[in-house]
Amino acid sequence: MNKLMIRGAVLFFLLMVSQGANAIGWVGAGGICASGSKNTTQLSGYCDWKSNTGAYYGSGQSMNFSRAGNNTGDNKAYVPKSGYYTTKVYWCAYPDTMDTCSKAKGSVLLVGDRVWMEQAKSFSQQQIFNHDQEKKAPSAGGYCFTITDDDGYEYRGDMGYGPDNRGKFCGDAHRLPVEPPKCTFNNGADLDVQLGKLERTDIAVKSGTTTPVTKDISIKCDGNIVYNANMKLDFTPISVSNEQVISTSTTGLGVAVLYNGKAIQPGQTFPISYLPGIHTLTLGFEAVRDPAMAAADLKTGDFTASAVLVFTEQ
């Protein structure tokens, strides 16, 4: 009996994260410190304040969104999920100060652009608005700002100074995660799938018609927020019964990779979502033969196949 030995289809798993420019945008009191300001410091291009001193700005203080800068703590601030967000600045009239200003006490002074932000990137790796803005403070007082999602939830980061380390953020907003979600697939190793010995006449000419070899891929997610990604399979295909499957080193033979019982096609993406903890992703692997080639014409012996399973964080 002539048999075809399958040594394995080796899949290389990559966790891919797109990168952005380090141009996040600065929020604060720009220009010259307004007359009547207290416990503020004039620096180059902006007016800083001294935390925990009751600092406040004078009426008419210039308030700015500037793309040419960033904020302390931006490298430790992440949105809880990828989506559209808007930056809002609240102004609080004196006797409220920079130490006491909050959403509840203030009124909205500046609203930024609605921009897409990715949960895998810190604020220092993506823009929080697209255009510069300037408005004058309507009175003496202080300010704080938030990042707001499309559902109306407002978030604050941790700048490492001021009351509760909030810095210029509003203390009565939801806290942002300080780390992105991190997941490890298959313990960081490549996946080697052994299909075993196959009789040529038993190899299917269409995926899903024989029993596949299944592999459970372990997924370990750390952090305290949900990991969201799109999964796709990159491979060199051959066409078998109107499906694209992974080509192999044996002419006329391919390997179908099954997710939820169906062969993954080139360019096809699947959204996945995992909470922190241990999870399992199950894939099936099935050898298939081009029906245009007779089973007896398949070369006997070993064959290999390879592909890349790509996870693009959202």
Secondary structure as GFF3:
##gff-version 3
##sequence-region A 1 314
A	DSSP	beta_strand	3	6	.	.	.	ID=ss1
A	DSSP	beta_strand	8	16	.	.	.	ID=ss2
A	DSSP	beta_strand	26	29	.	.	.	ID=ss3
A	DSSP	beta_strand	40	43	.	.	.	ID=ss4
A	DSSP	beta_strand	46	49	.	.	.	ID=ss5
A	DSSP	beta_strand	62	66	.	.	.	ID=ss6
A	DSSP	three_ten_helix	74	76	.	.	.	ID=ss7
A	DSSP	beta_strand	83	93	.	.	.	ID=ss8
A	DSSP	beta_strand	107	111	.	.	.	ID=ss9
A	DSSP	beta_strand	115	117	.	.	.	ID=ss10
A	DSSP	three_ten_helix	123	125	.	.	.	ID=ss11
A	DSSP	beta_strand	133	136	.	.	.	ID=ss12
A	DSSP	beta_strand	141	149	.	.	.	ID=ss13
A	DSSP	beta_strand	154	156	.	.	.	ID=ss14
A	DSSP	three_ten_helix	163	165	.	.	.	ID=ss15
A	DSSP	beta_strand	174	175	.	.	.	ID=ss16
A	DSSP	beta_strand	182	185	.	.	.	ID=ss17
A	DSSP	three_ten_helix	186	188	.	.	.	ID=ss18
A	DSSP	beta_strand	191	193	.	.	.	ID=ss19
A	DSSP	beta_strand	196	199	.	.	.	ID=ss20
A	DSSP	three_ten_helix	200	202	.	.	.	ID=ss21
A	DSSP	beta_strand	213	222	.	.	.	ID=ss22
A	DSSP	beta_strand	227	234	.	.	.	ID=ss23
A	DSSP	beta_strand	237	240	.	.	.	ID=ss24
A	DSSP	beta_strand	243	247	.	.	.	ID=ss25
A	DSSP	beta_strand	253	259	.	.	.	ID=ss26
A	DSSP	beta_strand	262	263	.	.	.	ID=ss27
A	DSSP	beta_strand	269	274	.	.	.	ID=ss28
A	DSSP	beta_strand	277	289	.	.	.	ID=ss29
A	DSSP	three_ten_helix	295	297	.	.	.	ID=ss30
A	DSSP	beta_strand	304	313	.	.	.	ID=ss31
###
